Amino acid sequence: MRSYARVVAALAAVFYLVFGVWALVAPLSFAANIATYGEPNVHYLHDLGAFQIGIGVAALAGLFLADGLAAVLAGVSAGSIMHAVSHVVDVDLGGRGHDPYATGLIGLLTLVAFIGAVRSRAGRPTRVER
């Protein structure tokens, strides 16, 4: 069953990373081919991509890190940083002036927490036993 879970996690990581990058990089193409629900909102598609990337990174990190907290923080950090990028790129589309800073701060805090979690495991196994 462990092998099955690892395969599903790997497939989920690829799925979320591919579709997340697509939504973030080419939102109108993503909307035309996948999210066919009326008029596309470019910023929300960017946000969708950012959070899908975070889910993909979390699934991928779960394959390689023995520490569940570190794996979750990897995903939250990646999603938060990409969310901040979305707000920087879309600053001309609306929102509030502090949005890029607030989302960037969450990304930075979770990245620091991820690094701390990984470092605290120094000398202990870093990979999940197969």
Secondary structure, 3 states (H helix, E strand, C coil): CHHHHHHHHHHHHHHHHHHHHHHHHCHHHHHHHCCCCCCCCHHHHHHHHHHHHHHHHHHHHHHHCCCHHHHHHHHHHHHHHHHHHHHHHCHHHCCCCCHHHHHHHHHHHHHHHHHHHHHHCCCCCCCCCC
